[in-house]
Amino acid sequence: MRADKETEIEAVFKRNGDNIYRLCYSFMKNREDAEDAVQDTFVKLMRSGIVFASKEHEKAWLIVTASNTCKDMLKTHSRGNEDISEHAELAAGEHDPHDEVRAAILRLPAKYKMVVFMYYYMGYGTDDIARILGTPPSTVRNHLSRARKLLKTLLGGDYYG
C-alpha cells in the first residue's frame, strides 16, 4: 500500500474508529468479535479504493459497511440469539443505571439497535439516518418509537437517568 494511502486510512480510523467500534460492539456483544468486525470494516475500506465526497459520506459508508459486516458475522456464527447475561463485560463492575440501558439496547433487534445507536450515540437526526440507511424517514421514526417502547418494557417502566 502506498504511504499516502496508508496515512489516509489512519486518518479515517482516527476520526471514526471509536464510533465504529461502539456500533460493532452493539451488534457483536463482546470485545473480541467487535474488534474483528472493525478490522474487517477497515480492510474493506482499504480494498475498496473508494474516494469519499465528504466526511459525512465517509462516516455513512463506514456505518453501513460495519453493520453489514456484523450481520454477516452473526449469520456465519449463528450467534444472533445469545443471552446477554453470558457476557462478562456487560455484567461486571459497579451498578450503574446506564449499564442497564446499554444492556437493554444490546437486546434490541438489529433494525432498532442501529437507529438508536445512530440517533443517541452518533447524534444523527432521523432524516440523516434515513438517507444513510436508504430508508424513508418515517421508517426511521417508527423504528425509534418502537425501540423506545421496547426499552421502556425492558427497563421496567419509565427511565429518567
HELIX and SHEET records of a PDB file:
HELIX    1   1 ALA A    3  MET A   28  1                                  26    
HELIX    2   2 ARG A   31  SER A   48  1                                  18    
HELIX    3   3 LYS A   55  HIS A   77  1                                  23    
HELIX    4   4 ILE A   84  GLU A   86  5                                   3    
HELIX    5   5 ALA A   88  ALA A   91  1                                   4    
HELIX    6   6 PRO A   97  LEU A  106  1                                  10    
HELIX    7   7 ALA A  110  VAL A  116  1                                   7    
HELIX    8   8 PHE A  117  TYR A  121  3                                   5    
HELIX    9   9 THR A  126  LEU A  133  1                                   8    
HELIX   10  10 PRO A  137  LEU A  154  1                                  18    
END                                                                             
